[in-house]
Amino acid sequence: MNKKLRFFGILCIGVSLIGVAQEEQESAKVEELDEVVIADSRFSLKRENSGKTVIKISKQDIERNQGRTISELINTKSGIEINGSRSNAGQNLGVYARGGRNRQVLVLIDGVQTGDPSQINGEYDFRLLNLSQIESIEIIKGAASTLYGSGAATAVISITTKKAGAKNVNAIFASSIGTNQSEDDQNYNIADFNNSLAISGTLNKFTYRTSFSQQFADGLSAVKTDLNEKDPYSKYGVDVNLGYKFSKAFSVNVFGNFTDVSSDIDGFDANFSLTDTDDSFESKQSRVGLSTKFKYTHGSIHLNVAYSEYDREFISNFPSMFESKNYVLDAYNKYVFDKTFYTIVGVNVIENKATFTEDETFTIIDPYANFVYVSDFGLNVNAGARLNNHSEYGTHVTYNINPSFTLKSDDNTYTKVFGSYSTSFIAPSLSQLFGFFGPNPELDPEENITIEGGIEFKLSDNFRINALYFNREEKNFFIYDFTLGYLNSVDKVKTHGAEVEVKATPVENLNVTANYTFIENKDAVAVRIPKHKANLQLGYDFCPKTFASLAYQYTGKRLDNGGVTLDAFSLINLYVNHTLINNKLKVFAGIDNVLNEDYLEIAGYVTKGRNVRLGMQLNF
């Protein structure tokens, strides 16, 4: 009890000092500009002209979630459940969008597809990213294979990393400390440490940015047992980005990054019972790439190239090692006809390699074309097609048609009605075809059709609401049989759902965002995917230098493996930040799971209880 009182006393004193240091200033009036979205077309278009409800996580949103992980932040958005984001830092993450699985969610980093070919689903591991290095995130849900290829079946998460600062030398140092404890072990020991340093600048035509990030977390067991042995987690990463602008028309960027993650984990004993063990894993990622852009009248030519290596090792009673690499090339031309037709034509090349019993590889070569029509009378159309050429499966065509109609008013309000019909192609991963766990070289690729329709109202600069319904039908769905390995489902898998999002400023300086998601598998209950999920965040700017937020999340009951039903739960989080010293220093504090809710995210594994974090960010 004394430890609790001391820690909360320090927290209260810190928050009080923040208030005392507050400089009285008049609230600055911020003009809300028309939101621009990119990911659904690759063009910068006003939201009102987009046929999708694109989710944008801005630079400001990220700065107001300091100390969190990227998976925790994305997990607050409609239609998405990132299973494992509330557990031990070393817990595997399941990224489920609209009831889909990891393999149906594509991750882009600075416009280039990413994914580990040795992973069972070929997915990208969000644990390899640090939120402090990210500028913004856009999420488009529904089939997007036309623009982004195999795997973009239920969502595309497009991540943009931070770029160089405008001055010759810019530096940002951020640090935070916090607890890392479960609901039944509230000792308030400092056990979670995050640090990052970024130095960047612009020297005439040359730009540079280099950064280092580090995290260490202890105090939380992976498996829920009476022993509760601590399983520490450690990560560090280095990023470098160099750019040169040869002229107003031509620029080149080269980048490289390295991430090393290591963690103690728990596993199974000789009787295959889940228990505290001395297991551990290490994961390393190395990535280098090049992006070029050549602008000409009404258009531009782009080339993005990346090479990645992944090395993972699991040390346990059932040890395993994985090595993989992939090459990605995406070359495309963008052209705008009279600010009405926006066209893109390109080719996407991917080669995935992984080592199992032998070295295995496949290649994908996809030419694609897409166009957007923006009329002056409200009709907008986004449509395209892709010819997927897979070395294992031959040729498949995917296509998309996404019309919308926007009825605009003179006072910057609008009503938008939209719909889409999209197809996707999902090739099995190298692991599913040739890996260590039930491979099946005879697997057929998944194919799905997604239909969605919705409406969006912008009733004023202070209120926007949208709602949609989607229906997805999947053929050849991948299933795993413990005796036979990977198989294609004989029956089609049908999933439908609805999403509602609200963004409002009911009174000056109070921002409200809310969303609700309903997802249902029509033929069976989906594993670890809640049927009902809702989020609410209230953010208040007390003045230009002080911000506070209260966030609530409800997650409905879910079915876990083994037929276990997990109870619904609710979480409340608090956050406050304050800027000092001529806007150079920002301090923040947060409390997650304020009510210390007792719940399970994954059957048999520990979840986080009430936790507290304090931190700062210094710009110099």
Buried (B, 14 or more C-beta within 10 A) or exposed (E): EEEEEEBEEEBEEEBEEBEEBBEEEEEEEEEEEEBBBBBBBBBEBBBBBBBBBBBBBEEEBBBBBBBBBBBBBBBBBBBBBBBBBBBBBBBBBBBBBBBBBBBBBBBBBBBBBBBBBBBBBBBBBBBBBBBBBBBBBBBBBBBBBBBBBBBBBBBBBBBBBBBBBEEEEBBBBBBBBBBBBBBEBBEBBBBBBBBBBBBBBBEEEEBBBBBBBBBBBBBBBBBBBEEBBBBBBBBBBEBBBBBBBEEEEBBBBBBBBBBBBBBBBBBBEEEEEBBBBEBBBBBBBBBBBBBBBBBEEEBBBBBBBBBBBBBBBBBBEEEBEBBBBBBBBBBBBBBBEEEEEBBBBBEBBBBBBBBBEEEBBBBBBBBBBBBBBBEEEBEBBBBBBBBBBBEBBEEBEBBBBBBBBBEBEEEEBBBBBBBBBBBBBBBBBBBBBBBBEBBBEEBBBBBBBBBBBBBBBBBEBBBBBBBBBBBBBBBBBBBEEEEEBBBBBEEBBBBBBBBBBBBBBEEEBEBBBBBBBBBBBEEEEBBBBBBBBBBBBBBBBBBBBBBBBBBBBBBBEBBBEEEEEBEBBEBBBBBBBBBBEEEEBBBBBBBBBBEBBEBBBBBBBBBBBBBBBBBBBBBE
